[in-house]
Amino acid sequence: MPLRRVTQIYLAVLALGLTLLPAAVSAQADMSCADYLKADAQMQAAMSPADRAAMQSDPHAADLDNKVRAYCKANLKASVSEAMSKAIQ
């Protein structure tokens, strides 16, 4: 699957995930990695096992998601857009 398609899928999944987050978090235009990790943990806790499996079903999107998480864990003050840029490279 081309990287461009994977990116589109990932961004669609991320957009869906952001709609599930509290309004205070999703209202931020470019949240910090620390805020992203908190929001991600909240979203993961609220998801059913089937939803989690569906999000991991595309190995390329799952890999990109894991790279964003890893970058954010190492750079809590960075922005999520920076983490996504680094993950896509």
C-alpha positions as a printed NumPy array, in Angstrom:
array([[  0.   ,   0.   ,   0.   ],
       [  1.53 ,   3.378,  -0.958],
       [  2.68 ,   5.637,   1.884],
       [  0.286,   8.371,   0.763],
       [ -2.69 ,   6.02 ,   1.18 ],
       [ -1.43 ,   4.883,   4.583],
       [ -1.121,   8.504,   5.657],
       [ -4.676,   9.21 ,   4.516],
       [ -5.963,   6.193,   6.431],
       [ -3.996,   7.155,   9.531],
       [ -5.255,  10.726,   9.444],
       [ -8.832,   9.488,   9.011],
       [ -8.439,   7.176,  12.015],
       [ -6.828,   9.989,  14.   ],
       [ -9.675,  12.335,  13.079],
       [-12.175,   9.712,  14.212],
       [-10.264,   9.273,  17.44 ],
       [-10.157,  12.997,  18.069],
       [-13.943,  13.173,  17.83 ],
       [-14.102,  10.731,  20.729],
       [-11.855,  12.819,  22.977],
       [-13.065,  15.396,  25.461],
       [-13.855,  18.762,  23.892],
       [-11.072,  20.521,  25.778],
       [ -8.437,  18.274,  24.247],
       [ -9.813,  18.074,  20.716],
       [-10.298,  21.851,  20.532],
       [ -6.541,  22.412,  20.519],
       [ -5.239,  23.034,  17.015],
       [ -1.85 ,  21.387,  17.558],
       [ -1.605,  19.678,  20.912],
       [  1.624,  18.746,  22.61 ],
       [  2.836,  15.181,  22.629],
       [  2.161,  15.003,  26.377],
       [ -1.478,  15.959,  25.792],
       [ -1.695,  13.555,  22.847],
       [ -0.457,  10.65 ,  24.963],
       [ -3.004,  11.452,  27.69 ],
       [ -5.8  ,  11.692,  25.124],
       [ -4.634,   8.505,  23.411],
       [ -4.663,   6.644,  26.733],
       [ -8.216,   7.869,  27.396],
       [ -9.327,   6.798,  23.94 ],
       [ -7.655,   3.375,  24.242],
       [ -9.345,   2.819,  27.619],
       [-12.751,   3.661,  26.128],
       [-12.377,   1.388,  23.091],
       [-13.678,  -2.151,  22.901],
       [-11.236,  -4.95 ,  22.042],
       [-12.853,  -5.178,  18.591],
       [-12.237,  -1.463,  17.992],
       [ -8.604,  -1.823,  19.07 ],
       [ -8.163,  -4.795,  16.748],
       [ -9.703,  -2.852,  13.867],
       [ -7.287,   0.032,  14.396],
       [ -4.359,  -2.409,  14.366],
       [ -5.612,  -4.359,  11.328],
       [ -3.665,  -2.203,   8.853],
       [ -0.007,  -2.89 ,   9.645],
       [  1.219,   0.29 ,   7.95 ],
       [ -1.19 ,   2.552,   9.844],
       [ -0.451,   0.694,  13.087],
       [  3.289,   1.135,  12.487],
       [  2.828,   4.856,  11.882],
       [  0.722,   5.152,  15.035],
       [  3.378,   3.336,  17.061],
       [  6.086,   5.629,  15.667],
       [  4.066,   8.722,  16.656],
       [  3.599,   7.328,  20.169],
       [  7.304,   6.487,  20.476],
       [  8.347,   9.948,  19.282],
       [  5.882,  11.586,  21.663],
       [  7.096,   9.515,  24.619],
       [ 10.648,  10.665,  23.912],
       [  9.666,  14.309,  23.197],
       [  6.767,  15.271,  25.47 ],
       [  7.003,  18.981,  24.639],
       [  6.981,  18.467,  20.862],
       [  3.809,  19.02 ,  18.858],
       [  1.805,  16.14 ,  17.45 ],
       [  2.268,  17.494,  13.927],
       [  6.045,  17.32 ,  14.444],
       [  5.69 ,  13.734,  15.692],
       [  3.621,  12.815,  12.624],
       [  6.169,  14.422,  10.315],
       [  8.998,  12.468,  11.929],
       [  6.987,   9.229,  11.847],
       [  6.232,   9.586,   8.136],
       [  9.887,  10.168,   7.187]])
